[in-house]
Amino acid sequence: MLTAQPFTDAVRHHLANRTNRAMAADLLFLERWEMSPAPGAGPALRVSQIRRALPELAAAIRAEVAAVRLSA
């Protein structure tokens, strides 16, 4: 069971069909990093790896976060 809930529809939709906890943790990490990037090489490397593995999903997350920022 996940303790954190997805913020974006892209992650929510992607996780609806999957139960892999490691993938869920990675996607939630990416989502939160897109909202508020953490300093350091470690987090940036993790984000880079997730983006390479799931480029379309990463782009969808970035677009949703950007849209929320523009509307605020």
C-alpha positions, -999 to +999 in steps of 0.1 A: +000+000+000+013+034-010+014+061+017+018+090-008-009+096-034-001+107-070-006+144-078-008+142-115-034+123-137-005+108-157+009+090-126-025+081-113-035+065-146-001+047-150-003+033-114-039+022-118-027-008-139+004-016-119+012-029-085+050-028-085+060-009-054+095+001-067+080+016-099+053+034-078+080+048-056+100+060-086+071+076-102+060+094-071+096+106-066+098+119-102+064+136-098+075+154-066+109+162-080+092+179-110+072+200-085+101+209-063+136+197-075+159+185-048+195+195-049+223+170-054+236+146-079+218+115-064+183+128-069+191+142-103+206+109-114+175+090-102+152+114-121+174+111-152+171+073-151+133+073-147+130+099-175+151+076-198+130+045-189+096+062-194+101+093-216+064+097-225+052+095-189+079+119-178+069+144-204+032+141-194+041+147-157+062+177-166+034+191-187+008+187-160+031+203-134+038+232-157+001+237-164-006+239-127+022+264-122+008+286-151-027+285-137-015+295-102 
